[in-house]
């Protein structure tokens, strides 16, 4: 929520009482990012890495994503791109962590970067309906027809896809924007079927 003061208090409380404090250090940096105190966030990350150099290995992707967010906020887009690319190339990334990372960038207004992270999250776990739903939402908002039809087709095979997302997809796919896209008609027909099934199965009050 960007409450820097509270995050600082929690971090200090944990450290003074010898409690596990590393998660609070990351939350403190995240609070700084949300509060748009980007330079302070960047300085804090550098201090942590100087005092605990092993964190670069132990918490690499998280720290790199936070560094990317701070540089993005500072307007250093090349450094942001480099840190984000490095973070996304780390092995064994978890889809839920990547989803949280994507949401962080979306809140910064960085839709392209958020979409890129979601692509990586979907690669990490192709069965996550939460990730795929969010990815389709970004595909629609960014008019990414090169990804949309495949992602939407997969979403339609999952249990009760969001009717709100499907309605937006029906509107977009029915527009001239995607008129000549291969596979459009088949996916659009499948969206119609899914929405009709949802309508029949939704109890009326």
C-alpha positions in Angstrom: 0.0 0.0 0.0 3.0 2.3 0.1 3.0 2.8 3.8 6.8 3.4 4.1 6.7 4.3 7.8 4.8 1.1 8.8 7.1 -1.1 6.6 10.1 0.5 8.3 8.7 -0.1 11.8 8.0 -3.8 11.0 11.5 -4.2 9.6 13.1 -2.6 12.7 10.9 -4.6 15.0 11.9 -7.9 13.4 15.6 -7.1 13.4 15.8 -5.9 17.0 14.0 -9.0 18.2 16.1 -11.4 16.1 13.0 -12.5 14.1 13.2 -13.4 10.4 13.5 -10.0 8.9 14.5 -10.6 5.3 10.9 -10.6 4.0 10.3 -7.3 5.8 13.3 -5.8 4.0 11.8 -6.7 0.6 8.4 -5.4 1.8 10.1 -2.1 2.8 11.6 -1.7 -0.7 8.2 -2.6 -2.3 6.6 0.1 -0.1 9.1 2.6 -1.3 8.3 1.7 -4.9 4.6 1.9 -4.4 5.1 5.3 -2.7 7.1 6.3 -5.8 10.2 6.9 -3.7 12.3 5.4 -6.4 15.7 6.8 -5.6 15.3 5.8 -1.9 14.3 2.3 -3.1 17.3 2.0 -5.3 19.7 3.2 -2.6 18.1 0.7 -0.1 18.7 -2.2 -2.6 22.3 -1.2 -3.1 22.8 -1.0 0.7 21.3 -4.5 1.2 23.5 -6.0 -1.5 26.6 -4.3 -0.1 25.9 -5.6 3.4 24.7 -9.0 2.3 26.4 -9.9 -1.0 25.0 -13.4 -0.9 21.5 -12.0 -1.5 22.4 -11.5 -5.1 22.4 -15.3 -5.4 19.8 -16.2 -2.9 17.2 -13.6 -3.9 18.3 -12.7 -7.4 15.0 -12.5 -9.3 13.2 -10.6 -6.6 15.9 -8.0 -6.2 16.4 -7.7 -9.9 12.7 -7.1 -10.5 12.6 -4.5 -7.8 15.7 -2.8 -9.3 13.9 -2.9 -12.7 10.9 -1.2 -11.1 13.0 1.5 -9.5 14.9 2.3 -12.7 11.6 2.4 -14.5 10.3 4.9 -12.0 13.5 6.9 -12.4 13.1 7.0 -16.1 16.2 4.9 -16.8 14.4 2.5 -19.2 17.5 0.8 -20.5 18.6 -0.2 -17.0 15.1 -1.3 -16.2 15.0 -3.5 -19.3 18.3 -5.1 -18.5 17.4 -5.9 -14.9 14.0 -7.3 -15.9 15.4 -9.4 -18.7 18.0 -10.9 -16.3 15.3 -11.6 -13.7 13.1 -13.4 -16.2 16.0 -15.6 -17.4 16.5 -17.1 -13.9 15.5 -20.8 -13.6 12.8 -22.2 -11.4 10.7 -19.0 -11.2 7.3 -19.5 -9.7 4.2 -18.4 -11.5 2.6 -16.8 -8.5 5.8 -14.7 -7.8 5.8 -13.7 -11.5 2.2 -12.7 -11.3 2.9 -10.5 -8.3 5.9 -9.0 -10.2 3.6 -8.3 -13.2 1.0 -6.6 -11.1 3.8 -4.4 -9.6 4.8 -3.2 -13.1 1.2 -2.8 -14.2 0.7 -0.4 -11.2 3.6 1.6 -12.5 1.9 2.0 -15.8 4.3 -0.4 -17.5 1.9 -2.5 -19.4 4.4 -3.9 -21.9 6.7 -5.1 -19.2 3.8 -6.5 -17.2 2.7 -8.5 -20.3 6.3 -9.8 -20.8 6.4 -11.0 -17.2 3.0 -12.8 -17.6 4.3 -14.6 -20.7 7.1 -15.9 -18.5 4.6 -16.8 -15.8 2.5 -18.8 -18.2 5.6 -20.6 -19.4 6.3 -21.5 -15.8 2.8 -22.9 -15.2 0.5 -23.4 -18.1 -2.2 -24.8 -15.8 -2.6 -21.6 -13.8 -6.0 -20.2 -14.8 -5.3 -17.0 -12.7 -2.2 -16.3 -14.7 -3.8 -17.1 -18.1 -6.8 -15.0 -17.4 -4.6 -12.0 -16.5 -2.5 -12.7 -19.6 -5.6 -12.7 -21.9 -6.7 -9.5 -20.3 -3.4 -7.9 -21.3 -3.5 -9.4 -24.7 -6.9 -7.7 -25.2 -5.8 -4.4 -23.8 -2.6 -4.3 -25.9 -4.3 -5.8 -29.0 -1.8 -8.7 -29.1 -3.5 -10.8 -31.6 -0.3 -12.8 -32.1 -0.8 -14.2 -28.6 -4.5 -13.7 -28.0 -6.0 -16.5 -30.1 -3.8 -19.2 -28.6 -4.1 -17.9 -25.0 -7.9 -17.5 -25.3 -8.2 -20.9 -26.9 -6.4 -22.5 -23.9 -8.5 -20.4 -21.4 -11.7 -21.8 -23.0 -10.6 -25.3 -22.1 -10.4 -24.4 -18.4 -13.2 -24.5 -15.8 -15.6 -21.5 -16.0 -13.5 -18.8 -17.6 -14.4 -15.3 -16.6 -17.5 -14.2 -18.5 -16.4 -10.6 -18.3 -13.1 -11.4 -20.1 -15.0 -13.5 -22.6 -17.4 -10.6 -23.3 -14.5 -8.2 -24.0 -12.9 -10.9 -26.2 -16.1 -11.3 -28.1 -16.3 -7.6 -28.7 -12.7 -7.3 -29.8 -12.7 -10.4 -32.0 -16.0 -9.2 -33.6 -14.5 -5.9 -34.6 -12.6 -5.0 -37.8 -9.3 -5.0 -35.8 -8.9 -8.7 -36.1 -11.0 -9.3 -39.2 -8.4 -11.2 -41.2 -6.6 -13.0 -38.3 -6.3 -16.7 -39.0 -8.3 -18.8 -36.5 -10.4 -15.8 -35.4 -13.7 -17.3 -36.5 -13.2 -20.7 -34.7 -12.1 -18.9 -31.4 -15.0 -16.4 -31.7 -17.5 -19.3 -32.1 -16.0 -21.0 -29.0 -16.4 -17.8 -27.0 -20.0 -17.6 -28.0 -20.6 -21.2 -26.9 -18.8 -20.6 -23.5 -20.9 -17.5 -22.8 -24.1 -19.2 -23.7 -23.2 -22.1 -21.4 -22.3 -19.7 -18.6 -25.7 -18.0 -19.1 -27.5 -21.3 -18.8 -25.6 -22.4 -15.7 -25.8 -19.1 -13.8 -28.7 -19.3 -11.3 -31.2 -16.5 -11.5 -32.1 -14.6 -8.4 
